[in-house]
Each structure stands twice: as C-alpha cells, then as structure tokens.
Amino acid sequence: MFRAAVDIQPACLGLYCGRTVLSVNGSVETYGDCGVCPRGQRTDDHKICRECLGSPDRYDWLYLGFMAMLPLVLHWFFIEWYSGKKRFVYPFSSSSALLQHLTALLECSAAAVVTLLLSDPVGSLHIRSCRVKKLSDWYTMLYNPSPDYITTVHCTHEAVYPLYTIVFIYYAFCLVLMMLLRPLLVKKIACGLGRSDRFKSIYAALYFFPILTVLQAVGGGLLYYAFPYIILVLSLVTLAVYLSASEVEFFKDLLVRKKRLVVLFSHWLLHAYGIISISKLDKLEQDLPLLALVPAPALFYLMTAKYTEPSRILSEGGNGH
C-alpha cells in the first residue's frame, strides 16, 4: 500500500531529497512536497523521510571516541609544552602540570557526558542515529539537484545524524568548561610558571578548537573512514620522535623515569585503539591476536637503536677511512 502511494507522486529528484510524512490514516500515508528532510530523519529507498531509530554501531562509537580524544590529547600536549621546558615531553613535569592534566580530563569527560545526555533521547547516554551508508552521506550539500539547471532544490540535511553535529556540540561544551574551570585553577596553582607562560595552554586551546571545528566541518566524512589509520601512523611517528628525543636506547632507560613508562603505555593504548578500530572486532578469534602486535614498534626501536646512533655511525665511518 505504501508503494502505491509513492508511485502516484511526481518524481523526487536528488540523492537526498525526500517527502515528509504529513499524516498516517491506518495503512495510508500522506506525503508533502519533495524537499529537505527534518533533522533526525533521512530518506529511505522510496524517497520518503523516515525517522532515525537505529543506534550507533561499534565503529561509530570508536569514531566518536577518536573525535573526543583529539582535544584532550592536544590539551595535554600544550599543558606539558608550556609547563616549563619547551620540548616534546609528556606528563608529568610538575604537580601543577599534573593538576592541569587532570582538569583537562575532567573537562572533556564532563563535556562528553553532557553532550550524550542532551542528545536524543534526552536524559540517556544512548543516542539514536541514522546508519552511514557511503561517503556522500556526510556531504549532502554537494548533491542538491537543479531540475531546470536554474533553480536549485536545497535538500541538505544530516543524513548521518547525529555523528556530524554531535562533535560540534561536544567541542562547544569542552570550550565552555575550559573557560570556566581552567583559568581559576591555573591562577592558583601555576605559580611556578612565568606570567607569560601561565595561560599559554589556554590560549593554545582557543586556536586548536576552531581548527578542529573546521576539520570536522570539511573532513568529517574522510575522518570517519580514515581515523583508524591516522591513529596508527601518528602514534608510531610520535613514539619514535619521543624515544629519539629522550635518547631512550635500552629497556633500563625506560625504567629510570616513570614518565617514560607513562608515555610508552599511552602510545600502546593508541596502537590498540587503532587496531580495534580497523578490525572492529567482528571476529574475536581472528582479531584479538592482532593486539599482540601493539608492543612491536617500541620493541623494534629499542632493539635497533644502538645500531643507528648517529655518533656511532660517524665514528665507524671515520675509522673506515
């Protein structure tokens, strides 16, 4: 009966244009004109706007987790960067820096919880969503049809509801909570820092939040499909840079300072997160053994670092001549 009702309607052009359901009388539905679907709906196979009643799958949650981690990692980086020594060193250089790290964690965690509670259904940590089918679902503004090549029918809507806009809401709450909590904390505890450096980690956030917002607005769909590989590549590169900058060559070098172990385990967690995101753990018996590869890059570096030390290479080269 629904298909018959759809067939008598004029053609609805455009990949994401649809007809809203105006009323339902028994098994007969009455549809509106072809146009944009309301928020929280997307078109079905018959060009009818249907409410999103699904839940995010495991990969969707992993993507949201990645987007939630970005500001937290940047917070930690800039807090440590401006905590005294201008070099690439991770937590925790001082007690004041540690408190700032914990505050940043509190801000991002609270922002995530508030964002989920305010999402539909309101008051629940669960959210309803539309299923992501293809890359174009993230860029519906590029698929507005022009039937007569003059008039454009605007059908832009969030076909991946709420994966696109929920990230913006989360960033907004992160920024608000940071502005409410961090300045007071820094003013009280960061007495060891210079006046010019005391608030620089906050100033840095005022720069990277707009950058993250633009990144999500322009490349949200690309990030959705590429974030597992981005995590693996960046975690490998940053781990290699840290180990080389800290002149870590042997396992005992890691045990001397607890900070280095914290950095190592943090990167291992990122490696594991990337592997889980790629495999999605659809087949546990095949995917779980892949987690055994997590320590491999660090172990390879530690076993080969002594053979690639620049001073040793130069000395052996000089002896060869």
Disulfide bonds with the S-S distance in Angstrom:
Cys12-Cys34 1.93
Cys17-Cys155 1.81
Cys37-Cys49 1.99
Cys52-Cys130 1.47
